[in-house]
Amino acid sequence: MVTVELAVGVLVSALLLTVLSGVVGLVILQDRCRDVAGLIAREIGRGDARGEARARTQVPAGSTVDVRTSQGWVRVTVTTEQRWGRLGPVTLTGSAEVPLELGEPER
């Protein structure tokens, strides 16, 4: 009797650990999107095209980068979709908004 209970407990624990590790992976990916969006936005705000190109190399694979400037501000949004088994794609978004430095034209 104890053997069956132990086996069920181990299976449930393994399933829970798998789900939690997947969730942690999604959180890390979203944080990466937000960090890269901030880096790209800062480089655009400074007017550093080479720095922007370097920052874009850090975008997660398969992601899209949207850049918008308005009223002296630049807003960068990095969006990616992560498949999570049969649950379908999970869309993760990170964005940042920084002011354009003096003398930098709006795009």
VEXROVEX-735257 format. One line per field, with one value per atom (N, C-alpha, C): residue number from 0; residue in one letter; chain; atom name; x, y, z. Coordinates in pm, 1 decimal. Layout:
// VEXROVEX-735257
i: NUM, ... $
aa: A, ... $
ch: A, ... $
at: CA, ... $
X: X, ... $
Y: Y, ... $
Z: Z, ... $
// end
This chain:
// VEXROVEX-735257
i: 0, 0, 0, 1, 1, 1, 2, 2, 2, 3, 3, 3, 4, 4, 4, 5, 5, 5, 6, 6, 6, 7, 7, 7, 8, 8, 8, 9, 9, 9, 10, 10, 10, 11, 11, 11, 12, 12, 12, 13, 13, 13, 14, 14, 14, 15, 15, 15, 16, 16, 16, 17, 17, 17, 18, 18, 18, 19, 19, 19, 20, 20, 20, 21, 21, 21, 22, 22, 22, 23, 23, 23, 24, 24, 24, 25, 25, 25, 26, 26, 26, 27, 27, 27, 28, 28, 28, 29, 29, 29, 30, 30, 30, 31, 31, 31, 32, 32, 32, 33, 33, 33, 34, 34, 34, 35, 35, 35, 36, 36, 36, 37, 37, 37, 38, 38, 38, 39, 39, 39, 40, 40, 40, 41, 41, 41, 42, 42, 42, 43, 43, 43, 44, 44, 44, 45, 45, 45, 46, 46, 46, 47, 47, 47, 48, 48, 48, 49, 49, 49, 50, 50, 50, 51, 51, 51, 52, 52, 52, 53, 53, 53, 54, 54, 54, 55, 55, 55, 56, 56, 56, 57, 57, 57, 58, 58, 58, 59, 59, 59, 60, 60, 60, 61, 61, 61, 62, 62, 62, 63, 63, 63, 64, 64, 64, 65, 65, 65, 66, 66, 66, 67, 67, 67, 68, 68, 68, 69, 69, 69, 70, 70, 70, 71, 71, 71, 72, 72, 72, 73, 73, 73, 74, 74, 74, 75, 75, 75, 76, 76, 76, 77, 77, 77, 78, 78, 78, 79, 79, 79, 80, 80, 80, 81, 81, 81, 82, 82, 82, 83, 83, 83, 84, 84, 84, 85, 85, 85, 86, 86, 86, 87, 87, 87, 88, 88, 88, 89, 89, 89, 90, 90, 90, 91, 91, 91, 92, 92, 92, 93, 93, 93, 94, 94, 94, 95, 95, 95, 96, 96, 96, 97, 97, 97, 98, 98, 98, 99, 99, 99, 100, 100, 100, 101, 101, 101, 102, 102, 102, 103, 103, 103, 104, 104, 104, 105, 105, 105, 106, 106, 106 $
aa: M, M, M, V, V, V, T, T, T, V, V, V, E, E, E, L, L, L, A, A, A, V, V, V, G, G, G, V, V, V, L, L, L, V, V, V, S, S, S, A, A, A, L, L, L, L, L, L, L, L, L, T, T, T, V, V, V, L, L, L, S, S, S, G, G, G, V, V, V, V, V, V, G, G, G, L, L, L, V, V, V, I, I, I, L, L, L, Q, Q, Q, D, D, D, R, R, R, C, C, C, R, R, R, D, D, D, V, V, V, A, A, A, G, G, G, L, L, L, I, I, I, A, A, A, R, R, R, E, E, E, I, I, I, G, G, G, R, R, R, G, G, G, D, D, D, A, A, A, R, R, R, G, G, G, E, E, E, A, A, A, R, R, R, A, A, A, R, R, R, T, T, T, Q, Q, Q, V, V, V, P, P, P, A, A, A, G, G, G, S, S, S, T, T, T, V, V, V, D, D, D, V, V, V, R, R, R, T, T, T, S, S, S, Q, Q, Q, G, G, G, W, W, W, V, V, V, R, R, R, V, V, V, T, T, T, V, V, V, T, T, T, T, T, T, E, E, E, Q, Q, Q, R, R, R, W, W, W, G, G, G, R, R, R, L, L, L, G, G, G, P, P, P, V, V, V, T, T, T, L, L, L, T, T, T, G, G, G, S, S, S, A, A, A, E, E, E, V, V, V, P, P, P, L, L, L, E, E, E, L, L, L, G, G, G, E, E, E, P, P, P, E, E, E, R, R, R $
ch: A, A, A, A, A, A, A, A, A, A, A, A, A, A, A, A, A, A, A, A, A, A, A, A, A, A, A, A, A, A, A, A, A, A, A, A, A, A, A, A, A, A, A, A, A, A, A, A, A, A, A, A, A, A, A, A, A, A, A, A, A, A, A, A, A, A, A, A, A, A, A, A, A, A, A, A, A, A, A, A, A, A, A, A, A, A, A, A, A, A, A, A, A, A, A, A, A, A, A, A, A, A, A, A, A, A, A, A, A, A, A, A, A, A, A, A, A, A, A, A, A, A, A, A, A, A, A, A, A, A, A, A, A, A, A, A, A, A, A, A, A, A, A, A, A, A, A, A, A, A, A, A, A, A, A, A, A, A, A, A, A, A, A, A, A, A, A, A, A, A, A, A, A, A, A, A, A, A, A, A, A, A, A, A, A, A, A, A, A, A, A, A, A, A, A, A, A, A, A, A, A, A, A, A, A, A, A, A, A, A, A, A, A, A, A, A, A, A, A, A, A, A, A, A, A, A, A, A, A, A, A, A, A, A, A, A, A, A, A, A, A, A, A, A, A, A, A, A, A, A, A, A, A, A, A, A, A, A, A, A, A, A, A, A, A, A, A, A, A, A, A, A, A, A, A, A, A, A, A, A, A, A, A, A, A, A, A, A, A, A, A, A, A, A, A, A, A, A, A, A, A, A, A, A, A, A, A, A, A, A, A, A, A, A, A, A, A, A, A, A, A $
at: N, CA, C, N, CA, C, N, CA, C, N, CA, C, N, CA, C, N, CA, C, N, CA, C, N, CA, C, N, CA, C, N, CA, C, N, CA, C, N, CA, C, N, CA, C, N, CA, C, N, CA, C, N, CA, C, N, CA, C, N, CA, C, N, CA, C, N, CA, C, N, CA, C, N, CA, C, N, CA, C, N, CA, C, N, CA, C, N, CA, C, N, CA, C, N, CA, C, N, CA, C, N, CA, C, N, CA, C, N, CA, C, N, CA, C, N, CA, C, N, CA, C, N, CA, C, N, CA, C, N, CA, C, N, CA, C, N, CA, C, N, CA, C, N, CA, C, N, CA, C, N, CA, C, N, CA, C, N, CA, C, N, CA, C, N, CA, C, N, CA, C, N, CA, C, N, CA, C, N, CA, C, N, CA, C, N, CA, C, N, CA, C, N, CA, C, N, CA, C, N, CA, C, N, CA, C, N, CA, C, N, CA, C, N, CA, C, N, CA, C, N, CA, C, N, CA, C, N, CA, C, N, CA, C, N, CA, C, N, CA, C, N, CA, C, N, CA, C, N, CA, C, N, CA, C, N, CA, C, N, CA, C, N, CA, C, N, CA, C, N, CA, C, N, CA, C, N, CA, C, N, CA, C, N, CA, C, N, CA, C, N, CA, C, N, CA, C, N, CA, C, N, CA, C, N, CA, C, N, CA, C, N, CA, C, N, CA, C, N, CA, C, N, CA, C, N, CA, C, N, CA, C, N, CA, C, N, CA, C, N, CA, C, N, CA, C, N, CA, C, N, CA, C, N, CA, C, N, CA, C, N, CA, C, N, CA, C, N, CA, C, N, CA, C $
X: 81.5, 0.0, 85.8, 188.0, 275.9, 350.6, 381.2, 453.6, 372.5, 243.6, 157.4, 150.6, 134.4, 127.6, 259.3, 368.6, 499.6, 518.4, 476.1, 488.6, 404.9, 282.9, 197.5, 259.3, 311.3, 375.7, 495.7, 575.5, 692.5, 649.2, 548.5, 499.5, 443.0, 365.4, 309.0, 420.9, 519.2, 632.9, 710.6, 730.8, 802.2, 722.8, 592.3, 507.3, 509.9, 499.7, 503.8, 637.8, 745.9, 878.9, 893.1, 837.6, 842.4, 765.0, 646.8, 565.0, 634.6, 686.3, 753.3, 878.6, 953.6, 1072.8, 1033.6, 922.5, 873.8, 831.7, 766.0, 723.3, 844.2, 943.5, 1066.7, 1134.5, 1135.0, 1192.0, 1119.1, 986.1, 908.5, 938.3, 951.6, 983.7, 1120.7, 1216.6, 1351.5, 1348.9, 1273.0, 1263.1, 1196.7, 1092.7, 1028.5, 1122.5, 1199.4, 1296.9, 1402.9, 1443.1, 1540.1, 1483.2, 1356.3, 1292.0, 1290.5, 1258.7, 1253.1, 1392.1, 1492.7, 1629.4, 1679.1, 1654.5, 1699.4, 1624.0, 1494.7, 1417.7, 1476.3, 1513.5, 1575.2, 1708.3, 1786.6, 1917.7, 1903.4, 1813.9, 1791.3, 1739.0, 1644.6, 1587.5, 1694.3, 1781.6, 1889.2, 1981.7, 2017.4, 2107.9, 2042.2, 1913.7, 1843.3, 1832.8, 1802.8, 1791.9, 1921.7, 2032.7, 2164.0, 2204.7, 2136.5, 2172.2, 2288.4, 2313.3, 2425.4, 2376.6, 2393.2, 2345.4, 2422.8, 2552.9, 2631.4, 2591.4, 2568.0, 2523.4, 2386.8, 2300.3, 2168.3, 2181.6, 2269.1, 2289.7, 2343.9, 2435.5, 2488.1, 2377.4, 2293.9, 2185.6, 2085.0, 2059.9, 1963.8, 2012.7, 2142.3, 2193.1, 2156.7, 2115.1, 2081.1, 1932.5, 1856.1, 1712.6, 1694.0, 1603.1, 1579.2, 1538.0, 1579.1, 1550.1, 1399.6, 1359.0, 1219.3, 1137.9, 1202.8, 1132.0, 1114.5, 1017.3, 999.1, 1031.2, 1088.2, 1123.2, 1045.1, 969.5, 890.9, 946.9, 984.9, 1041.0, 948.1, 909.5, 824.0, 880.5, 882.9, 923.8, 809.2, 794.2, 686.3, 716.6, 708.8, 722.4, 849.5, 959.3, 1086.8, 1114.0, 1031.6, 1049.8, 1060.5, 1137.3, 1146.0, 1095.1, 1006.5, 950.2, 983.9, 1046.2, 1085.8, 1010.8, 950.1, 878.8, 935.6, 975.9, 1026.4, 922.1, 873.7, 769.5, 818.9, 793.2, 830.3, 719.9, 712.0, 617.7, 696.2, 657.5, 723.7, 619.7, 647.3, 554.9, 579.2, 470.1, 479.7, 397.4, 447.8, 377.5, 245.5, 144.4, 12.8, -66.0, -10.8, -81.0, -75.0, -1.7, 5.5, 108.4, 115.2, 216.5, 179.1, 279.6, 266.1, 339.2, 267.8, 327.4, 386.4, 514.3, 584.6, 629.1, 614.8, 647.3, 728.1, 830.9, 908.2, 919.8, 902.5, 911.3, 983.4, 1034.8, 1106.1, 1081.8, 1083.5, 1062.5, 1165.0, 1240.0, 1341.4, 1331.8, 1377.5, 1374.7, 1488.6, 1462.6, 1568.5, 1661.1, 1791.0, 1884.0, 1873.5, 1914.7, 1906.8, 1978.5, 1914.5, 1974.9, 1950.3, 1889.8, 1864.6, 1729.3, 1725.0, 1597.4, 1508.0, 1378.3, 1282.0, 1282.2, 1258.3, 1254.2, 1116.7 $
Y: -119.1, 0.0, 125.5, 126.0, 242.5, 260.7, 153.7, 161.3, 236.4, 212.1, 280.1, 428.9, 462.1, 602.4, 674.0, 606.7, 664.6, 684.7, 589.3, 600.6, 717.0, 732.1, 843.0, 975.8, 980.0, 1101.6, 1141.2, 1045.0, 1073.4, 1123.8, 1062.5, 1106.8, 1248.6, 1277.8, 1412.1, 1513.5, 1479.1, 1569.1, 1594.6, 1491.5, 1507.6, 1596.0, 1577.7, 1660.4, 1806.1, 1828.0, 1963.0, 2029.4, 1957.2, 2011.5, 2048.6, 1967.4, 1996.6, 2123.8, 2138.8, 2257.9, 2382.1, 2372.8, 2488.3, 2528.5, 2432.8, 2468.0, 2534.5, 2492.8, 2559.1, 2702.1, 2725.5, 2860.1, 2949.0, 2895.9, 2972.7, 3007.3, 2915.8, 2943.1, 3055.7, 3060.0, 3167.7, 3302.2, 3302.4, 3426.5, 3478.3, 3388.8, 3429.1, 3484.6, 3422.8, 3470.9, 3608.3, 3630.3, 3761.5, 3867.6, 3833.4, 3927.1, 3961.6, 3862.5, 3887.8, 3982.3, 3962.9, 4053.8, 4196.7, 4212.8, 4346.1, 4409.6, 4331.9, 4384.4, 4428.0, 4346.2, 4379.2, 4501.0, 4511.0, 4628.6, 4755.2, 4749.3, 4864.2, 4900.8, 4800.3, 4825.1, 4888.8, 4835.5, 4892.3, 5035.4, 5057.5, 5191.7, 5292.3, 5253.6, 5344.9, 5380.2, 5281.1, 5307.0, 5396.6, 5375.0, 5461.6, 5602.3, 5612.8, 5742.8, 5821.8, 5751.7, 5815.3, 5845.2, 5782.0, 5800.3, 5713.1, 5604.6, 5515.1, 5397.4, 5408.7, 5304.3, 5174.7, 5183.2, 5060.3, 4990.7, 5069.0, 5011.1, 4946.0, 5009.3, 4950.9, 4817.5, 4813.5, 4688.6, 4578.8, 4615.1, 4516.4, 4468.0, 4559.9, 4523.0, 4431.0, 4454.7, 4371.1, 4227.1, 4204.2, 4067.1, 3986.0, 4052.8, 3983.3, 3949.9, 3986.4, 3957.1, 3805.9, 3749.2, 3604.4, 3563.2, 3445.5, 3395.8, 3391.9, 3438.8, 3437.3, 3553.2, 3647.9, 3762.3, 3874.0, 3960.9, 4080.2, 4202.1, 4303.7, 4428.1, 4540.9, 4613.4, 4726.6, 4853.3, 4950.4, 5077.0, 5189.2, 5270.9, 5387.0, 5507.8, 5620.7, 5744.9, 5844.7, 5919.4, 6015.8, 6119.5, 6245.8, 6357.9, 6348.6, 6313.5, 6309.4, 6183.9, 6082.6, 5955.9, 5842.4, 5741.1, 5620.9, 5504.2, 5424.8, 5307.8, 5184.7, 5087.9, 4963.3, 4848.7, 4764.2, 4647.3, 4522.8, 4426.9, 4298.4, 4193.0, 4122.5, 4021.9, 3888.1, 3783.5, 3649.5, 3552.4, 3443.1, 3337.3, 3212.1, 3151.4, 3029.3, 2918.6, 2810.5, 2696.7, 2624.4, 2586.2, 2521.3, 2394.5, 2298.8, 2172.4, 2188.9, 2124.7, 2130.1, 2254.6, 2336.5, 2457.7, 2566.0, 2539.6, 2636.2, 2743.6, 2840.3, 2944.0, 3039.1, 3074.2, 3173.5, 3297.5, 3409.9, 3533.3, 3611.6, 3644.2, 3721.1, 3853.3, 3960.4, 4093.7, 4168.2, 4236.1, 4325.9, 4459.2, 4567.8, 4698.6, 4796.8, 4901.0, 5007.0, 5137.9, 5245.6, 5378.0, 5473.2, 5540.9, 5635.8, 5764.4, 5875.8, 6001.3, 6005.4, 6071.3, 6095.5, 6202.4, 6184.7, 6286.0, 6408.8, 6521.1, 6645.9, 6634.0, 6679.7, 6680.0, 6553.1, 6451.9, 6327.9, 6338.5, 6314.4, 6325.2, 6206.4, 6229.4, 6119.6, 6035.1, 5907.3, 5817.8, 5811.7 $
Z: 0.0, 0.0, 0.0, 80.4, 87.4, -44.4, -113.0, -238.8, -344.6, -351.9, -449.0, -416.2, -289.7, -249.6, -280.3, -256.0, -284.9, -434.8, -514.9, -660.7, -713.2, -663.6, -705.8, -661.8, -541.9, -492.1, -575.3, -615.3, -698.3, -836.3, -895.0, -1025.8, -1019.6, -917.9, -902.8, -882.4, -802.1, -779.2, -908.4, -987.9, -1114.8, -1210.5, -1216.8, -1302.2, -1256.4, -1127.3, -1072.5, -1101.0, -1086.9, -1114.9, -1262.3, -1350.7, -1493.7, -1526.8, -1470.9, -1495.9, -1440.5, -1320.2, -1260.2, -1337.1, -1386.9, -1464.4, -1596.4, -1655.9, -1776.8, -1749.8, -1637.9, -1601.1, -1575.1, -1506.9, -1481.7, -1614.1, -1709.1, -1840.8, -1912.3, -1900.2, -1961.5, -1895.7, -1764.4, -1692.8, -1733.9, -1747.5, -1789.1, -1931.2, -2019.8, -2158.0, -2164.5, -2084.7, -2083.1, -2027.9, -1926.6, -1871.8, -1975.6, -2053.4, -2159.7, -2265.2, -2300.5, -2396.8, -2343.2, -2216.6, -2156.4, -2151.3, -2113.8, -2108.4, -2245.3, -2346.4, -2481.5, -2534.5, -2504.3, -2546.4, -2484.6, -2358.2, -2292.2, -2353.3, -2385.5, -2446.0, -2584.1, -2665.1, -2799.0, -2787.5, -2697.2, -2680.1, -2637.3, -2546.1, -2503.4, -2618.1, -2698.8, -2810.8, -2915.5, -2941.8, -3036.1, -2979.0, -2851.3, -2786.8, -2792.4, -2788.3, -2796.9, -2940.7, -3035.3, -3175.9, -3218.9, -3147.8, -3175.8, -3261.0, -3392.9, -3484.7, -3466.8, -3442.8, -3422.5, -3293.1, -3188.9, -3061.8, -3074.8, -3154.4, -3179.2, -3252.0, -3351.5, -3426.5, -3335.0, -3244.8, -3148.8, -3056.1, -3010.7, -2919.5, -2987.2, -3115.6, -3188.6, -3203.7, -3195.0, -3203.2, -3079.1, -2971.8, -2847.3, -2836.5, -2939.5, -2939.8, -2948.3, -2867.7, -2876.3, -3018.5, -3059.0, -3193.9, -3218.4, -3336.7, -3375.2, -3320.2, -3256.3, -3197.2, -3298.4, -3272.0, -3352.7, -3267.1, -3332.2, -3263.5, -3328.5, -3247.9, -3296.7, -3233.3, -3317.7, -3270.1, -3312.2, -3214.8, -3242.7, -3169.4, -3238.3, -3174.9, -3182.9, -3076.7, -3071.2, -2964.0, -3001.1, -2908.6, -2823.9, -2888.0, -2818.2, -2737.4, -2754.6, -2683.7, -2784.7, -2750.2, -2832.7, -2748.4, -2809.5, -2741.6, -2824.5, -2760.1, -2826.5, -2759.3, -2841.9, -2792.3, -2859.8, -2779.2, -2828.8, -2794.8, -2897.0, -2878.5, -2932.0, -2856.0, -2899.6, -2860.1, -2932.4, -2899.4, -2863.7, -2755.0, -2708.9, -2704.5, -2771.8, -2766.0, -2634.2, -2570.6, -2441.2, -2443.8, -2520.3, -2532.6, -2605.2, -2556.2, -2619.6, -2581.3, -2493.8, -2453.4, -2559.4, -2665.5, -2774.9, -2747.4, -2836.3, -2818.2, -2704.8, -2628.5, -2522.7, -2572.7, -2583.1, -2633.0, -2516.6, -2529.0, -2426.8, -2486.9, -2410.9, -2459.9, -2355.7, -2402.9, -2317.9, -2388.2, -2314.7, -2378.9, -2288.8, -2353.3, -2281.7, -2353.9, -2278.7, -2334.9, -2273.4, -2359.6, -2313.1, -2395.1, -2337.5, -2413.8, -2515.0, -2627.7, -2725.0, -2668.1, -2687.4, -2641.4, -2730.3, -2678.6, -2753.8, -2886.9, -2990.0, -3122.8, -3201.7, -3142.5, -3215.9, -3285.9, -3417.9, -3490.2, -3460.3, -3470.4, -3455.6, -3581.5, -3566.3, -3681.6, -3738.4 $
// end
